[in-house]
Amino acid sequence: MTAEIRSPEPSTAGPGTVPARPAVRLGRVSLVRRPLMVVTTVLVAAALILVMCVNIGRGDFPLSIPQVLDVLLGGGTRIERFIVMDLRLPRSLTGLLVGAALGISGAITQSISRNALASPDILGITAGASAAAVALIVLGGGGTFSGLLATLGLPLAALIGGVLTAIAIYSLAWRKGVDGFRFILVGIAVNAMLTAVIGWLLISADINDVSRAQVWLNGSLNGANWSTVWPVAVAVVIVGGATIVSTFTLGALRLGDDNARSLGVRLQHSQAVMLLAAVALAAVATAAAGPIAFVALAAPQIAVRLLRTPGPPIIASALLGGLLVVASDLIARTILPVELPVGIVTSALGGPFLLYLLVRSNRKASV
């Protein structure tokens, strides 16, 4: 459901006019009822819970879905509680929260740029966070720069790398405003340069540090524990909640610069704040599980198609992001003959979806 302010004057529509959508009036504020959006969001949430229960139940000591639900509700035996609460639940929760953070981040960047191809991993924001994190892993405490990163820790290092990258992209793309196409081109170029920096760091580092960095760069939930869950949870609750509150501003930004100004939106301030929120979510998610590709790109676009909204919906994008990561982790652990990092599975699934978006955008441009 979305909120909008309606004029208190009576409608001047003719007697045969039927409202496009029914509304529920609460004083001067009316809530537009969108049954398809509500039902679809609830179904996506239910699918996410089901996939999480299946993922938690799979392992050397298999548990059925009722057993997992029993443990989560406070029941189960001692060994079942240990397996679920201490060993498997943190991994699935990390996947859910990382996917939610990436889904919200992708929805914000696609709304600001007004382009379906914009996402933190394609724009280079994830690469900036990865470059800072890899520098911390492979350089350790040697040197002033890496020593500073080591003092800050991996999450803050990734956050700083992502923020600096976003500032660079925004500044380079600025020309009396930020054009979506130029924003994407600059981001792709910055992404390529940062990928080269990561490659140089890996080549010049010790082989043991390189192996650690390579595992992290593939995007993995193997090392997830409760200490990994809490930073991502705090970021998703605070930043994601603020983004949901700012849905009107995000919707106005989708309409273009002139329309957003006419609606009273402080354009540059709003764009900067929203972009900072997207960077923070992408950087925290990257620090928690490594760069998990294509989730931030695919989740908002799938949400748009399922809910039939004009722009990426925040809550549905978060739920679908979590569903994509948890389902990919389930595939990587159980269906494939060899257990793989979750980032490899999301890349394999997201590549064809990116091609679909490119073909669809090309057809629109030709028409």
N, C-alpha and C positions, 0 to 999 in steps of 0.2 A: 504494500500500500504506500502511496506517495501523497504528500501533503501539498496543498497549494492554497493561496489566499484568493478568495473570490470576492468580487464586488458585492456590496450589500444591496445595490439597486436591484429591483425585480427584473427578471429576464424579459427582453422584448421579442423573443422568438415567437413565431407563429404558432397557432394551435396544433398544427400537424407536426411540429418539430419534436424529435425524440432525442434526449441527451445521448452523447456518444458513450459515456460511461456513467453508471449510477454513482451517486456521492452520498456520504454520510456527513451531515452538518454538525459541527461542534462550535457553536458561537459564530465568530467571523471566519473560522477556519473550517474548510471542508476536506474530507479525506476521500479520494477517488478509489472506489472499489475495483480491484483488478483480480478477479478470481483465478485466472490462469496463472498470474505471477505468484500468488500465494500458494496455490496447489502445487505448482512446479517446484517452488522453493522447498516446500515441506517434503516432497518426494525425493528431492536431491539430498536433503538432510537425512532422511530415512535410509537412502542408499549408502550414504557416508557411514552411518552408524553400523549398518549391516556389514559393509566391507571391513570396517575396523574390527568388528567382532570376529570375522573370519580370519583376518590377519593376525589378531592376537591368539587365536586358537591354533594356528598352524605352527608346527615345530617338532622337535624330537619327542616332546610329551604333548600329543594332540589333545585339544579340548573342543567340545562341541559349542555351538553358539549359545544354547541354554546354560551350559556350565560357565561360559565367559560372562554372560549377563548376571548369573547368580553371584559370581565373585565380585563383579563391579557394584552390585547392590548390597554387598556386605556379607554374603554367604560363602559357601565353598569350604573345602578342607584347607589345612595349613599349607600343604604343598601347592595346591591350586592357587591360593592367594599369593604365595611367593612367586610362582611362575608368571602370573598375570600382572600383579602390581609392581613387582621389582624388576622383572626381566623384559616383559613384552609390552606392557602398556606405555612406558616412556618412549619406546621406538615409534609406536603408532601415533601417540599424541604429538611427538615431534614432527612426524610426517604431515599430520593434519594441520598443525600450526604453521609449518613452513609453507605448505601449499596455500593456506589461507592468506598468509602475508604476501606471497607472490601473486595470488589472484587479485588482491586489493591493489597492489602496486601496479600490476598490468592494467587494471581498470582505470586507475588515475592517469597513467601516462597516455593511454589511448584516448581518454577524454580530453586531456590538455592538448595533445597534438591533433586530435580529430582524425586519427588514422589507425586502422585496425592492425597495422604491422608494427606499431610502436609497443615495445615492452622493454623492461630493464636489461634483459640479456642481449637483445638486438641493439639497443641504444648504447651499450657499453658500460652501464651503471654496475651491472653484475661483474663485468671484467675489472672495473676499478676496485671494487671490493675484493675480488679474487687476487688482484695484483698485490694489494696491501697485505692480505692474509698469507699469500705465498712468500712474500718478502719476510714476514715474521717467521714462517716455518723454516725456510731454507737459510736465512741469514742469522737467525737466532738473536743473540745480544751483541753481535759485532757491529761496530760502526754507530755513528750518532743516530742516523735515521732508523735503522733496525732496532737500536737500543730503545728508542722512544716507542716504537711499535710494541716491543716486548714488555715495556712498562705498562702500556695501555691494555694489552691483552688482545686476543683474537677478535672478539666481537667489536670492540671499539676501533681496532685497526681497520677492520672491514668497513665499519660505518664511516670512518674518516676517508678511506679510499673511495667509497661510493659517493660521499658528499662532494669531495673535490672533483671527481669526474663529472658529476651532474652540473656543478658550477661551470666547469670548462665547456661542456656541451651547450649549456644554456647561453653562455657568453658568446660562443662562436656562432650559434644559430640566431643570435639577436640581430635584427635589422629593422628598427622601428616596429618591433613586435616579433613574435616567434611564429614562423610559418611551419606547419606540420611537416611538409615534405623536406624542407631544409633541415629541420630538427632531426629527422630520421637519417638523412644523409650524413650530417655531422656526427651523429651517434655511431653510425656504422664505421666511419673513418676512425673515430676515437677507439672503438671496440677493436679494430684491426691493430692499431698501435699498441694498445694495452695487451692484446694477445701476444704480440711480439715481445713485449717486456716480460711477460710470464715465461715465454719460451727461453729467453735469455737467462732469467733467474734459475730455471731448471737445469740449463746446460752448465752453468757456472757453479752449481751447488754440489755439496757432498752427496754421494749416491744414496745414503740412508735418508737424508732429508728429502731428496728427490722422490723416493718411494712414498714417503709420508705425504708429500704434497700431491703426488699423482693420485693417490687414493682419495684425498680430499677434493681434488679438482673434478673427479668423476661424479661427485654428488652422492653421498652415502649416508645411510641412517644406522650403520653398524655400531657406531660408538655412542649412540643416543642414550642418555640417562636423564634422571630428574633434574640434574644441574643444567642440562641442555634445554629442557622444556621451559623452565621458568622465564629466562630472558625473552624467548620468542613469544610466550604467552603474554607477558607484560606489554611488549611492543604491539601485538595484535589487538589487545584490549584497549590500550590507550590511543594509539595512532589510528587503528581501524575504527574505534568508536568515534573519534573526532571526525574521521572521513565520512561516516554515516550521517553524523549531524550536519556536515557540510554538503549534503547531497544536492541541495538547491544550487549552491555555488558551482559544483561540478557540472550539473546539468546546464547551467547558463554558459559555462566555458565551452560546452560542445556546440553552442549556437553560433560561435564566431566572436571576434573581438568587439565589433560594433554592437551587436545584440547584447553581449554580456555587459558592456558599459551602460547601455540603455536600461538594463534591469537593475542598475545600481551596484554592480560588482566592481570592486577595486581590482582591475585586471592584473597588473603586474604583481601586486601583493598576493593575490589569490593564487596565481600561477606558481609563484615562488614557494608559497606555503604548501600547496598541494604536491609540487614536485619534491620538496623536502620530505614530506610524509612518504611518498613512493620510494625515495632513496633509502630512508630509514628502514622501511619494511623489507626491501630487497636486500639491504646490507645485513640486517639481523638474520634473515633467512639464510643468506649465503654463509654467514659465519657459523650458523648452527649445523648445516648439513652440506656445505659446499655449493657450487653453482649447479642447480638443478634446472636444466634448460627447458624452454618452451612452455612451461606451466603458466608463467605470467602472460605469455602470448595467447595460449589456447583457451584458458579458463574464462576470461571475459567474453571472448567471441562465441564460445559455446553457450554461455549464459544469455547473450543477446539473442541467439537463435532459439533457445528453449523458451525464454520468457517473452520474446517478441517485443523487446523494448528498443527505443531509439538509440540508447547508449548502454555501455556496460553497467549492469546493476552491481552495487558493491557487495551486498550480502550473498547473492547467488554466485558471484565471482569467487568470493572467499570459500564458499562451500564446495564449489566445483574444483577449485585449486587443491583443497584438502583431499577431495575424492580422487583426483588424478594422481597425487603423490602416493597416497595410501594404496590405491589399486596398483600402481606401478611397482611399489615395494612388494606387494603380494605376488605379482607376476615374477618379479626378479628372484624372489625367495623360493617359490613353490612350483611354478609352471615350467620355467626354463630348466634345462638339464644341469646348468652350473649357476650358482648364485652370483648375481651381478649387482653392482651399485645401482641405486634407483635412478640416478641421472642418465645412465645409458639407456634404460627403458623409456624414460620420458623423451629423450632425444630421438629414439627410433619411432616413437608414436607422434612426436611433434613435427618432425621433418615433413612428412606428407601433408600435415595440416597447414604448414607454412606454404607449401607449394599450392595448395588449394586456395589460400587467401591471395597469393600472388596472381594466380590465374583469374580469380574472381575480380580482383582489382583491375587487372588488365582489360577484362571484358567491359567493366564499367567505364573505364577511360576511353575505350574504342567506341562505345555507344555515345 
